[in-house]
Amino acid sequence: MKIGPLQIILLVLLALGAGWVGSLGAKHWSQSEDQNVGVHSFVHEELDLDQAQETRLSELEGDFSIRRQALDLALRSANADLAAAIEEEHQYGPKVSKAIEAVHVQMGLLQKATVEHLFKMRTLLNPAQQKAFDERVSNSLTAGS
């Protein structure tokens, strides 16, 4: 079967569409990253941490940074697999469906790791700091709802 210019254009458009869908999903789920950065700034700048808290927080942030990088790579890989499945099937077939599920799994793992990191941060705080932290996290998660 010969592939003509129209089919090539269609393949390129499908690949771009798959990438766009993946990026929208990643953007939606990575809002937790923006929230996390906002919470980190809040913790560092507004909670008046003592030196021991700052030291332990830096350790947690370093550990989470490594974990987040691995999760981001896995999500990008899942999005690439989705693009390949779309290019191969040209419809919502079993490979596309399976690839979408894999993207959702990676998004869920990223969100779970982010929430776990927030709870680890919370354990470093005294009760008054925890109250302010809880309010900030709640507001971050419900903003725009």
Residue frames as a rotation matrix with the C-alpha (Angstrom) as fourth column:
MET 1
0.582 0.813 0.000 0.00
0.813 -0.582 0.000 0.00
0.000 0.000 -1.000 0.00
LYS 2
-0.421 -0.708 0.567 1.40
0.712 -0.645 -0.278 3.34
0.563 0.287 0.775 -1.05
ILE 3
0.107 0.387 -0.916 1.11
0.853 -0.509 -0.115 6.23
-0.511 -0.769 -0.384 1.38
GLY 4
0.092 0.031 0.995 0.16
0.795 -0.604 -0.055 9.44
0.599 0.797 -0.080 -0.35
PRO 5
-0.749 -0.436 0.499 0.56
0.155 -0.847 -0.508 13.04
0.645 -0.303 0.702 0.73
LEU 6
0.076 0.869 0.489 -2.95
-0.568 -0.365 0.738 13.13
0.819 -0.334 0.466 2.21
GLN 7
0.738 0.160 -0.656 -2.23
0.316 0.776 0.545 10.12
0.596 -0.610 0.522 4.43
ILE 8
-0.310 -0.918 -0.248 1.07
0.784 -0.100 -0.612 11.65
0.537 -0.384 0.751 5.57
ILE 9
-0.603 0.164 0.781 -0.68
-0.300 -0.954 -0.031 14.89
0.740 -0.253 0.624 6.46
LEU 10
0.511 0.860 -0.004 -3.35
-0.391 0.236 0.890 12.92
0.765 -0.453 0.457 8.33
LEU 11
0.422 -0.442 -0.792 -0.68
0.711 0.703 -0.014 10.99
0.563 -0.557 0.611 10.26
VAL 12
-0.675 -0.705 0.217 1.11
0.454 -0.629 -0.632 14.19
0.582 -0.328 0.744 11.21
LEU 13
-0.275 0.660 0.699 -2.16
-0.574 -0.696 0.431 15.77
0.772 -0.282 0.570 12.34
LEU 14
0.711 0.527 -0.466 -3.03
-0.002 0.664 0.748 12.69
0.703 -0.531 0.473 14.39
ALA 15
-0.011 -0.804 -0.594 0.41
0.852 0.303 -0.426 12.69
0.523 -0.511 0.682 16.02
LEU 16
-0.780 -0.243 0.576 0.09
0.020 -0.930 -0.366 16.39
0.625 -0.274 0.731 16.82
GLY 17
0.163 0.936 0.312 -3.40
-0.556 -0.174 0.813 15.81
0.815 -0.306 0.492 18.18
ALA 18
0.606 0.011 -0.795 -2.19
0.466 0.805 0.367 12.96
0.644 -0.593 0.483 20.38
GLY 19
-0.482 -0.854 -0.197 0.62
0.728 -0.265 -0.632 15.12
0.488 -0.448 0.749 21.71
TRP 20
-0.581 0.351 0.735 -1.80
-0.359 -0.920 0.156 17.94
0.731 -0.173 0.660 22.36
VAL 21
0.553 0.816 -0.169 -4.21
-0.255 0.358 0.898 15.65
0.794 -0.453 0.406 24.23
GLY 22
0.313 -0.528 -0.790 -1.32
0.791 0.604 -0.091 14.29
0.525 -0.596 0.607 26.28
SER 23
-0.733 -0.633 0.251 -0.06
0.416 -0.709 -0.570 17.77
0.538 -0.313 0.782 27.09
LEU 24
-0.113 0.775 0.621 -3.53
-0.530 -0.576 0.622 18.87
0.840 -0.259 0.476 28.17
GLY 25
0.741 0.373 -0.558 -3.74
0.171 0.699 0.695 15.89
0.649 -0.610 0.454 30.49
ALA 26
-0.092 -0.869 -0.487 -0.27
0.890 0.147 -0.431 16.51
0.446 -0.473 0.760 31.83
LYS 27
-0.688 -0.124 0.715 -1.06
-0.029 -0.980 -0.198 20.19
0.725 -0.157 0.671 32.34
HIS 28
0.352 0.903 0.245 -4.26
-0.425 -0.079 0.902 19.34
0.834 -0.422 0.356 34.17
TRP 29
0.802 -0.023 -0.596 -2.54
0.432 0.711 0.554 16.87
0.411 -0.702 0.581 36.47
SER 30
-0.238 -0.962 -0.136 0.59
0.845 -0.136 -0.516 18.92
0.478 -0.238 0.845 36.89
GLN 31
0.274 0.380 0.883 -1.44
-0.172 -0.884 0.434 21.71
0.946 -0.271 -0.177 38.44
SER 32
0.942 0.004 -0.337 -0.49
0.314 0.350 0.883 19.86
0.121 -0.937 0.328 41.60
GLU 33
-0.023 -1.000 0.006 3.10
0.979 -0.023 -0.202 20.86
0.202 0.001 0.979 40.79
ASP 34
-0.313 -0.036 0.949 2.13
0.160 -0.987 0.015 24.53
0.936 0.157 0.315 40.63
GLN 35
0.726 0.626 0.285 0.18
-0.227 -0.172 0.959 24.12
0.649 -0.760 0.017 43.86
ASN 36
0.699 -0.528 -0.481 3.13
0.711 0.586 0.389 22.30
0.076 -0.614 0.785 45.40
VAL 37
-0.354 -0.834 0.423 5.52
0.751 -0.523 -0.404 25.10
0.558 0.175 0.811 44.42
GLY 38
0.003 0.452 0.892 3.10
-0.226 -0.869 0.441 27.64
0.974 -0.203 0.099 45.91
VAL 39
0.938 0.319 -0.138 2.85
0.029 0.324 0.946 25.61
0.346 -0.891 0.294 49.09
HIS 40
0.273 -0.917 -0.290 6.65
0.939 0.320 -0.127 25.29
0.209 -0.237 0.949 49.24
SER 41
-0.438 -0.404 0.803 7.05
0.312 -0.906 -0.286 29.06
0.843 0.125 0.522 48.93
PHE 42
0.455 0.710 0.537 4.40
-0.356 -0.408 0.841 29.55
0.816 -0.574 0.067 51.58
VAL 43
0.861 -0.155 -0.485 6.12
0.466 0.621 0.630 27.12
0.203 -0.769 0.606 53.96
HIS 44
-0.071 -0.997 -0.034 9.54
0.961 -0.059 -0.271 28.70
0.268 -0.052 0.962 53.46
GLU 45
-0.619 -0.258 0.741 8.46
0.314 -0.947 -0.067 32.33
0.719 0.192 0.668 53.47
GLU 46
-0.127 0.711 0.692 5.47
-0.515 -0.643 0.566 32.55
0.848 -0.284 0.448 55.78
LEU 47
0.715 0.493 -0.496 5.65
0.087 0.641 0.762 29.81
0.694 -0.588 0.416 58.40
ASP 48
0.387 -0.615 0.687 8.77
-0.854 -0.520 0.016 31.02
0.347 -0.593 -0.726 60.22
LEU 49
0.845 -0.120 -0.521 10.53
0.143 0.990 0.005 27.66
0.515 -0.079 0.854 60.21
ASP 50
0.671 -0.709 0.216 13.37
-0.478 -0.191 0.857 27.04
-0.567 -0.678 -0.467 62.61
GLN 51
-0.109 -0.833 -0.542 16.73
-0.987 0.023 0.162 25.78
-0.122 0.552 -0.825 61.33
ALA 52
-0.719 -0.126 0.683 15.94
-0.203 0.979 -0.033 22.12
-0.664 -0.163 -0.729 62.06
GLN 53
0.319 0.908 0.272 12.68
0.188 0.220 -0.957 22.38
-0.929 0.357 -0.101 60.10
GLU 54
0.594 -0.164 -0.788 14.46
-0.725 -0.533 -0.435 24.09
-0.349 0.830 -0.436 57.19
THR 55
-0.501 -0.865 -0.024 17.14
-0.817 0.464 0.344 21.39
-0.286 0.192 -0.939 57.11
ARG 56
-0.553 0.359 0.752 14.64
0.149 0.930 -0.335 18.54
-0.819 -0.073 -0.568 57.16
LEU 57
0.562 0.794 -0.232 12.45
-0.044 -0.251 -0.967 20.27
-0.826 0.554 -0.107 54.57
SER 58
0.174 -0.597 -0.783 15.43
-0.950 -0.310 0.026 20.62
-0.258 0.740 -0.621 52.24
GLU 59
-0.803 -0.447 0.394 16.04
-0.385 0.894 0.229 16.88
-0.454 0.032 -0.890 52.55
LEU 60
-0.095 0.868 0.487 12.38
0.329 0.489 -0.808 16.12
-0.940 0.084 -0.331 51.76
GLU 61
0.637 0.337 -0.693 12.43
-0.431 -0.590 -0.683 18.45
-0.639 0.734 -0.231 48.78
GLY 62
-0.315 -0.838 -0.445 15.57
-0.914 0.140 0.381 16.81
-0.257 0.527 -0.810 47.41
ASP 63
-0.769 0.092 0.632 14.05
0.042 0.995 -0.093 13.34
-0.638 -0.045 -0.769 47.74
PHE 64
0.253 0.962 0.102 10.80
0.277 0.029 -0.961 14.47
-0.927 0.271 -0.259 46.13
SER 65
0.287 -0.216 -0.933 12.61
-0.776 -0.624 -0.094 16.19
-0.562 0.751 -0.346 43.26
ILE 66
-0.787 -0.612 -0.072 14.23
-0.561 0.663 0.495 12.90
-0.255 0.430 -0.866 42.29
ARG 67
-0.565 0.656 0.502 10.93
0.419 0.751 -0.510 11.02
-0.711 -0.078 -0.699 42.57
ARG 68
0.386 0.756 -0.529 9.08
-0.067 -0.549 -0.833 13.68
-0.920 0.358 -0.161 40.59
GLN 69
-0.189 -0.539 -0.821 11.62
-0.895 -0.250 0.370 13.57
-0.405 0.804 -0.435 37.76
ALA 70
-0.955 -0.157 0.253 11.13
-0.080 0.954 0.290 9.81
-0.286 0.256 -0.923 37.45
LEU 71
-0.199 0.965 0.171 7.35
0.540 0.253 -0.803 10.19
-0.818 -0.068 -0.571 37.45
ASP 72
0.304 0.248 -0.920 7.50
-0.489 -0.788 -0.374 12.99
-0.818 0.563 -0.118 34.86
LEU 73
-0.630 -0.614 -0.475 9.61
-0.738 0.284 0.612 10.78
-0.241 0.736 -0.632 32.59
ALA 74
-0.830 0.379 0.409 7.15
0.352 0.925 -0.142 7.91
-0.432 0.026 -0.901 32.96
LEU 75
0.183 0.934 -0.307 4.25
0.255 -0.347 -0.903 10.22
-0.949 0.087 -0.302 32.12
ARG 76
0.056 -0.237 -0.970 6.04
-0.813 -0.575 0.093 11.53
-0.579 0.783 -0.225 29.03
SER 77
-0.914 -0.407 -0.006 6.74
-0.353 0.784 0.511 7.97
-0.203 0.469 -0.860 27.95
ALA 78
-0.454 0.831 0.320 3.08
0.562 0.546 -0.622 7.03
-0.692 -0.103 -0.715 28.40
ASN 79
0.362 0.559 -0.746 2.06
-0.219 -0.726 -0.651 10.06
-0.906 0.399 -0.140 26.32
ALA 80
-0.408 -0.582 -0.704 4.49
-0.855 -0.027 0.517 9.00
-0.320 0.813 -0.487 23.58
ASP 81
-0.926 0.130 0.354 2.96
0.171 0.981 0.088 5.51
-0.336 0.142 -0.931 23.64
LEU 82
0.044 0.991 -0.126 -0.48
0.367 -0.133 -0.921 7.09
-0.929 -0.006 -0.370 23.28
ALA 83
0.167 -0.049 -0.985 0.69
-0.730 -0.678 -0.091 9.08
-0.663 0.734 -0.149 20.26
ALA 84
-0.814 -0.529 -0.241 2.09
-0.559 0.598 0.574 5.91
-0.160 0.602 -0.782 18.70
ALA 85
-0.661 0.638 0.395 -1.16
0.465 0.761 -0.452 4.01
-0.589 -0.115 -0.800 19.34
ILE 86
0.302 0.772 -0.559 -3.20
-0.039 -0.576 -0.817 6.80
-0.953 0.268 -0.144 17.75
GLU 87
-0.156 -0.454 -0.877 -0.90
-0.902 -0.297 0.314 6.82
-0.403 0.840 -0.363 14.72
GLU 88
-0.954 -0.282 0.098 -1.20
-0.234 0.911 0.340 3.05
-0.186 0.301 -0.935 14.41
GLU 89
-0.594 0.773 0.222 -4.95
0.637 0.620 -0.457 2.62
-0.491 -0.130 -0.861 14.91
HIS 90
-0.953 0.210 0.219 -6.39
-0.021 -0.765 0.644 5.88
0.303 0.609 0.733 13.57
GLN 91
0.091 0.994 0.060 -9.41
-0.207 -0.040 0.978 5.30
0.974 -0.101 0.202 15.80
TYR 92
-0.065 -0.032 0.997 -10.38
-0.995 -0.076 -0.067 4.71
0.078 -0.997 -0.027 19.41
GLY 93
0.407 0.117 -0.906 -9.29
-0.327 0.945 -0.025 1.11
0.853 0.307 0.422 19.34
PRO 94
0.906 0.011 -0.424 -7.88
0.337 0.588 0.735 -1.27
0.257 -0.809 0.529 21.95
LYS 95
-0.055 -0.994 -0.099 -4.31
0.935 -0.016 -0.354 0.05
0.350 -0.112 0.930 21.70
VAL 96
-0.393 -0.001 0.920 -5.44
-0.024 -1.000 -0.012 3.65
0.919 -0.026 0.393 22.13
SER 97
0.663 0.722 0.196 -7.66
-0.272 -0.011 0.962 2.65
0.697 -0.692 0.189 25.04
LYS 98
0.671 -0.490 -0.557 -4.82
0.718 0.616 0.323 0.77
0.185 -0.617 0.765 26.73
ALA 99
-0.372 -0.859 0.353 -2.44
0.736 -0.504 -0.452 3.69
0.566 0.092 0.819 26.16
ILE 100
-0.002 0.465 0.885 -4.93
-0.292 -0.847 0.444 6.15
0.956 -0.258 0.138 27.69
GLU 101
0.914 0.329 -0.236 -5.22
0.085 0.414 0.906 3.92
0.396 -0.848 0.351 30.75
ALA 102
0.217 -0.921 -0.322 -1.43
0.947 0.278 -0.157 3.89
0.235 -0.271 0.933 31.05
VAL 103
-0.453 -0.309 0.836 -1.37
0.221 -0.948 -0.230 7.72
0.863 0.081 0.498 30.92
HIS 104
0.459 0.722 0.518 -4.02
-0.388 -0.361 0.848 7.86
0.799 -0.590 0.115 33.64
VAL 105
0.772 -0.261 -0.580 -2.02
0.583 0.655 0.481 5.47
0.254 -0.709 0.658 35.82
GLN 106
-0.271 -0.961 0.062 1.07
0.871 -0.272 -0.408 7.67
0.409 -0.056 0.911 35.51
MET 107
-0.250 0.271 0.929 -0.94
-0.157 -0.959 0.237 10.82
0.955 -0.086 0.282 36.26
GLY 108
0.787 0.617 -0.017 -2.38
-0.130 0.192 0.973 9.13
0.603 -0.763 0.231 39.34
LEU 109
0.440 -0.713 -0.546 1.04
0.871 0.487 0.065 8.06
0.220 -0.505 0.835 40.55
LEU 110
-0.524 -0.630 0.573 2.31
0.505 -0.772 -0.386 11.61
0.686 0.087 0.723 40.16
GLN 111
0.096 0.641 0.762 -0.63
-0.406 -0.674 0.618 13.06
0.909 -0.369 0.195 42.06
LYS 112
0.874 0.218 -0.434 -0.30
0.239 0.586 0.775 10.44
0.423 -0.781 0.460 44.81
ALA 113
0.019 -0.957 -0.291 3.42
0.945 0.112 -0.307 11.15
0.326 -0.269 0.906 45.22
THR 114
-0.485 -0.151 0.862 2.72
0.103 -0.988 -0.115 14.88
0.869 0.033 0.495 45.42
VAL 115
0.512 0.748 0.422 0.08
-0.416 -0.214 0.884 14.45
0.752 -0.628 0.201 48.12
GLU 116
0.723 -0.330 -0.607 2.35
0.627 0.683 0.374 12.08
0.291 -0.651 0.701 50.06
HIS 117
-0.368 -0.902 0.224 5.09
0.738 -0.430 -0.520 14.71
0.566 -0.025 0.824 49.87
LEU 118
-0.140 0.393 0.909 2.73
-0.312 -0.889 0.336 17.36
0.940 -0.237 0.247 51.22
PHE 119
0.871 0.481 -0.100 1.88
-0.086 0.351 0.933 15.12
0.483 -0.804 0.347 54.19
LYS 120
0.287 -0.852 -0.438 5.58
0.914 0.381 -0.141 14.55
0.287 -0.359 0.888 54.86
MET 121
-0.504 -0.429 0.750 6.11
0.262 -0.903 -0.340 18.31
0.823 0.025 0.568 54.83
ARG 122
0.347 0.772 0.533 3.21
-0.350 -0.421 0.837 18.73
0.870 -0.477 0.124 57.24
THR 123
0.740 -0.057 -0.670 4.82
0.533 0.658 0.532 16.40
0.410 -0.751 0.517 59.81
LEU 124
-0.309 -0.951 -0.004 7.70
0.808 -0.261 -0.528 18.87
0.501 -0.167 0.849 60.16
LEU 125
-0.390 0.226 0.893 5.43
-0.098 -0.974 0.204 21.65
0.915 -0.008 0.402 61.35
ASN 126
-0.981 0.156 -0.116 4.19
0.122 0.033 -0.992 22.61
-0.151 -0.987 -0.051 64.79
PRO 127
-0.322 0.941 0.102 0.40
0.849 0.335 -0.408 22.72
-0.418 -0.045 -0.907 65.40
ALA 128
0.259 0.414 -0.873 0.02
0.037 -0.907 -0.420 26.42
-0.965 0.076 -0.250 64.54
GLN 129
-0.555 -0.528 -0.643 2.06
-0.644 -0.217 0.734 25.98
-0.527 0.821 -0.220 61.36
GLN 130
-0.893 0.262 0.365 0.05
0.382 0.872 0.307 22.87
-0.238 0.414 -0.879 60.47
LYS 131
0.055 0.972 -0.227 -3.19
0.610 -0.213 -0.763 24.84
-0.790 -0.096 -0.605 60.74
ALA 132
0.187 -0.064 -0.980 -1.91
-0.515 -0.856 -0.042 27.54
-0.837 0.513 -0.193 58.37
PHE 133
-0.826 -0.550 -0.119 -0.48
-0.427 0.475 0.769 24.85
-0.367 0.686 -0.628 56.07
ASP 134
-0.604 0.667 0.436 -3.80
0.626 0.736 -0.259 22.95
-0.494 0.116 -0.862 55.98
GLU 135
0.355 0.753 -0.553 -5.69
0.213 -0.642 -0.737 26.11
-0.910 0.144 -0.388 55.06
ARG 136
-0.129 -0.501 -0.855 -3.21
-0.743 -0.522 0.418 26.92
-0.657 0.690 -0.305 52.29
VAL 137
-0.954 -0.224 0.197 -3.36
-0.069 0.808 0.585 23.40
-0.290 0.544 -0.787 50.82
SER 138
-0.248 0.946 0.207 -7.15
0.706 0.323 -0.630 23.37
-0.663 -0.011 -0.748 50.97
ASN 139
0.408 0.374 -0.833 -7.34
-0.158 -0.870 -0.468 26.76
-0.899 0.322 -0.296 49.27
SER 140
-0.508 -0.689 -0.516 -4.85
-0.680 -0.047 0.732 25.66
-0.529 0.723 -0.445 46.61
LEU 141
-0.919 0.125 0.373 -6.83
0.254 0.912 0.322 22.55
-0.300 0.390 -0.870 45.81
THR 142
-0.033 0.997 0.076 -10.19
0.850 0.068 -0.523 24.33
-0.526 0.047 -0.849 45.63
ALA 143
-0.351 -0.150 -0.924 -9.07
-0.163 -0.962 0.218 27.48
-0.922 0.227 0.313 43.81
GLY 144
-0.724 0.098 -0.683 -11.03
-0.686 -0.207 0.698 27.94
-0.073 0.974 0.217 40.63
SER 145
-0.901 0.433 0.017 -13.58
0.433 0.901 0.023 25.29
-0.006 0.029 -1.000 41.61
